[in-house]
C-alpha cells in the first residue's frame, strides 16, 4: 500500500473511470528534437509543481482544447500532446487527482479539466521519481502523440 499525502477537501482521487485518458502537454524544454519525442522528464515532477504534475482530463476537454489553452496561457508552447490512462497511473503506484474544485490562487490560472498525477509521496526520493516517471513515459510512448492542432 502506497503512503500518499492526504488530499485536501477540494481534491478528489480519480478511480471511477480507469480508462479515462489524461493529456500531458510537452513544452519545448521537455522535447527531444533529435528523436522527435518527449523526454522522460516530461512525465514526472519538477521543482515548481511540488509533486503535483499537471494533466487534463479527457472527460472534460479534448486534446485540441487542452493544447489550445496551454498555448494561450503557459510560458512555453506545447510541442505535442501525449496521454496516459487513469489505470496506468494507478498501476504505477501513483494516483490521479482532480483539483478542479480547489480555489485558484490570485494571479494564477488553471486549465479546464485540470488534474494532477500525484508524486508528493516521493518528493524527496529522486530515484523513485525517475522510476515512476519512466513507467508513465513508457505508456505515453506506447500510445504515441495524440492528434491535436498546434495553434
N, C-alpha and C positions, 0 to 999 in steps of 0.2 A: 504494500500500500504506500502510495506516494504521500509525503507530508507537505501538502500545498499550504501556501499562505492563505489565511482566512480571507474570503471575499468580503467586500463592504456591501452594505444593504442594497445599493443600486446596481450591483453586478450579478449576473446570472450565468451559471455554467450551461454550456450548450451540449446536452447529451440526448436531446429529444430526437434529432434527425442526424443520425450518424453519416448519412450520405450527403449532407449539405456541404457544398463547396465553400471554401474560404479563399478569397482572392488576395494575393500579395503583389503589391506594386514594386517594381525593381528599378530604383534610381540608378543613375549613371555610375556612382561610386561603388555599386554592387554588381555592375555589369562587366563581364569579361569579354571585351571586344575581339580578342584573338580567337576565341572559340564560339562566340555568338550566343552566349547563355549567361545566366546569373552566376555569381559566386555563391558558395555555400553560406557565407556570412549573411546573405540577404534573408535567410530564414531563421536567424537567431537574434538574440537581444543585442542592442547597442547600449552605450552608457546613457544615452538620452532617454530611452524608453523604460528604464528601471525594471526590466524583466517582463514588460507588457508589450509584446511585438504586435504591431498593428496589421490587421487583415480586414476584409469586408465580407459580409455575409451574402451569399448568392440568393438567399430568400428575400433579401431587402434591396439589392442593387445588381445590375448586370455588370459584366466585366467592363463594358464600354462606359457605363455611368461611373463606376469606381475609378477608372483611369482618367476620365474627363475631370472628375472632382479633384483628383490628385494633381493633375497637370495645371489646374486652375488655382490651386491653393498651397501646394508644397514648394519647398525651396528648390527642389531638383525634379525635373520631369521624369516620368516613368518611361523606361526603355522597353517595358513589356509587362504583361500580367501572367502570373503563374498561380497555381492553386494546390491546396491540399484539402482533404475532406476532414470533417469532424472525427470520423472513425480513425483516420490515420493519425490525427493528433492524439487521440485517447490511447491508441495502441503504442504510441511513442512515450507513454507515461507523462503526457502533458495534458493540459485542458484548454478548451476554447471557451472564452468568457465574453458574453455580450455586456458591454458597458454603456449601451445607448440610453439607459435610464439615469446615468450619472450626470450631475451638473458639469458644464464645460467651464473651465477656469476663465476668468476675464482675460480677453485678448487672444484666447486660443480658439481653434475651430476643430470640429470633429466630423469626419467623413460620414456621409449617410451609410447606414448598415455596418458601422464600425464595430469591431470586436477585437479581441486580442488573444494571442496564444501565450499562455502563462508560463514564463520561465523564472518567476520570482523565487521559487524554492531552490533554484540552483544559481542564484545571482553571484555567489562567491565561489563557485566551482567551475572555472573556465573549461576544464577538461570535459566535464559532464555537459556543459553548454554546447561544446563542439560536437559531442556525440549525438545529442538530441537534435541539433540543427541539421546535422548530417542525415539523420533519418528523414526529416521533413524535406530536405533538399532532394534526396533520392526519390521520394514520392512526387515532388513537383516536376522533376525531370522526366519521370515516367509519364506524367500527363502531358508534358510539353507546354509550350507557350499557348495561352488561351487567346483566341482571336479577339481583338479589340481595335478600336480606332485610336490612333495616336494623338489626335487633336483634342 
